[in-house]
């Protein structure tokens, strides 16, 4: 009993810490907006050309499906990262000195805390759904059950599995960072696709369960109709004309309930599995990760000590117009020396200082990756010249621009991640020089990883596509800079970027194709849209940096 109490106390403390953040309120607000989209009829659920009649049953099913599709993706990024935060703040070392410092108790507490955070989102969704139903036509006890049963038995098990996955990804060293955030998107896509397959053992979102129930109700109401294939999608324009039929909801047999509890057990098992990989309490740091992770933790690539110091501080010496020396002195561009290490009165020009700062930022972004990272970048550049005839060279960016995600995501928040805010914000131009330098370095990294397509487009004379690629090369780091400056975390960019990558370039949605892969994106002039968006995002990063500076004091 004492162990259970310890787990619950740890989980409660972790939940309270998260609940005090503005991000928690934003999360609840997002859940409320999702409930509004359900109420407004933006979600299309039909089987063939037929849809269930409006009412509490349909509303409960919509809430369950919206939760399974949206919150299973967004919720993961909301709860992930608590283990890394405990490592960074030293809470892990404190817990290690207490009876609570066992791996199994710690992961169990994180699992309960994650479930509580996601449960709060689900509670807001369900409560608003009931309130909306009451606002429309009143609500009875039966209607509350019709809305609450799918929410409890379909949506809740889905989020429990997500909570377990978040603990597992937090505990495995190489899954904690950008690699894990990008990988989860593909895991989520696979889970959603598996639900459509129809097997109860793979039906995470309850898709097959609802499909079978709707199909039986349709057959009973319209025996002359043979329809199959459940369609679930978000349509802000509202539902098209469909034929309605009565549906009493899913019949919750013991077998159906057992299959939903199966996902609860799966989430709990994943949280238990996470304890095998957790190395939270190592006072010397976790050395089981890759060289890239070690370099990110130290803030610079292993090499010359003078170069590491210059890089890890964002080339603070360069900002002052000096070059650091190993003997503690400073050398000015003109060759004079100052034994105190202070900047020489003969400082470099503003342009030269900016270029040196941007160069230092670019070196930070490029350095420290594993050897295979550089090999893949080189292979992508070569592949641009080996594509079949008629295939645009920028197609290789679908893979090449996934490689720098971890580097881009550090823009705007690297100072907070490594605790260097006070040092860097006291350097000259923390906004006027450092923010544009980070943006320029991010764009430079994009062009470096796109070297092959850039050269191929230039040689072919396709300057329009080259301009579209260039607009994307500025838009991506501007997005990272803005999100990093406001959130102080890498996760918002890593989550949003991979979604934009999938919807835009991969699926060819023109106004989201920031790579210019589809010819339609080039034809509609998406490059102009992304250029304006990049400028707006860069400007929005300015007050975000001011907020960071105010917090530091």
Steps between C-alpha positions, in 0.01 A plus 500: 500500500786738575641450150164582346479812716850599391408461133182703542684775691767523229234505228300768682806719540590461135142576392489813717828620352360464149164653595675822606629564151338714236544211258255295708234768463570520128461123481162512671402786269595288199284216634211745537547614141499139386166457677374805311598348165292195594206718598530706180471189284848519354560128545374276223413144605308290251482155348472525124249778428317450829558658840346446844231741609594788725464451873693405813608164353659664199652773717663247732641308205640820347671596826657154523625507141628859518688408817646187346623683191608840633585462869689175445744708293501835678473349847823305459702816444322671790600238760836392359818653643441482876788257555740723309380797706574315825849421373565859400372650826668244727174365643608151398808513721288617793256212453790256478586577863148415618309170531296618199805486275433163337460479127171311512340743745625797302370377164170399661463852642574655161246268338231601750588868458488475119165325522368773732605778261342327201198414713452868582485573128250220451292621794475846345395347169235279656361770729469747213334236283235444769459878544453548126244222484311659790517843333345364183212293630554408862661185622383197698683235698480269198649768276788552745578128476475509119757779494716374785525130409702551177710763674576268789534170313651615168686828559637433850681172415653671197649774717623247758705333227635841394600570862693172513670568168608844624666344807676243281628762255618713794691208650683375190799738453494529121121550495498797740595761244397592148543145370230376735268791424526438126474123539181524704321665210562189293402278794176698534433475125553124518264465796229702324546291186488177701165604648357512149617141440209373708668270750392562864861446611609796285195723542652773716248774409189278497464549125414137425266478798299802385510390135349160577230655718408758237495239227259280699273799572501601133415147390207494741373843391566459125511130406526592133827690555843338508758750627828468681805708577481745789618850412629721781645838408502864601301721264478865616246564226250265661342175390394436141151379419463150644212268579442463872409181684433420862784356706472395863876498556755229567375196688743472789527126538756350743719414203495857368587640843780245539660610173498862617658400833765323295639842402506608865710193580725572200566856620575378850737237363689758294547714811637198684730420209636855517654425842749265330643787291491780755834646614373809673721503805848469349690797648747494211230512234357234277772377264287247317385748239660599174779745446241745374315495832823539698600797287162662541527460877845657514404774257792451259687235307805346658808664358719798565415649842513855372261419217264320737485800731431736213232277352321416825452866584372585154834661413469760771855608433413554136200712603739732681733519201775291660646151469543290816847362579598214723707724730195701610583811293307636207628595158334775301474486121774762479741285698488684834471304825309563819634304797171540686316311227266794435411603144747720319380854432559431131201269452414333172227638280139405567480296182815305577384438858164374372664267249730359766207450736300328227803286417529393861131415512530298180795309640291415805221368278727296276738355758455213738293264287573130462715392204206347318320838509764660281496193273124530447531871422765425238294213359196727465703753304626230262151350466370827354697423181396133484122541498296364205435740216215737574532473880568840658836513684336644811329163554807391698418772752220277629776303670781757515300758696409250769866471596547855645181496710689465829730789403221731383291431809773648723463844341361752744517266800855362509592753767228371731578137426864543605456766770701769320231771493671739740830482312356535149233756584767725651698489173455780243177483300312207652211581268628726225803285421450155649149429365583590136825307535313189613254540214783537249676195643180295478451603137865417431451152645194451279698596190793278600275195534335598171827557313428233237151628405624860504781424254273281283230769475758767425660297223160424347406869505187439710530820700133500601534168680832619642325806644232275653769287662671812631175626652460167680861518621415825680150403612603186689762664729271800548228265624750328731631834630152632579379183672826461690502859621144483629491146639859458619477140380590303188184287495250747345710538187585130477133407524365769266774464242447131439123559461562779247754279324246220467201710394686741272797355308413130542130529411543791262276761664618810307482770766676279756769367264791705634749291299339570163491127419166511317477700182169642616666665800737681263216598266284657771796700632526335839854636531362852550272374777784326677726803468238723663438234766872480574516878548197495730638212706838674535327813627291297745820349639607847614246537786562135584868577557403808701286274719797266549722791601241631746473158662876485549503849644 
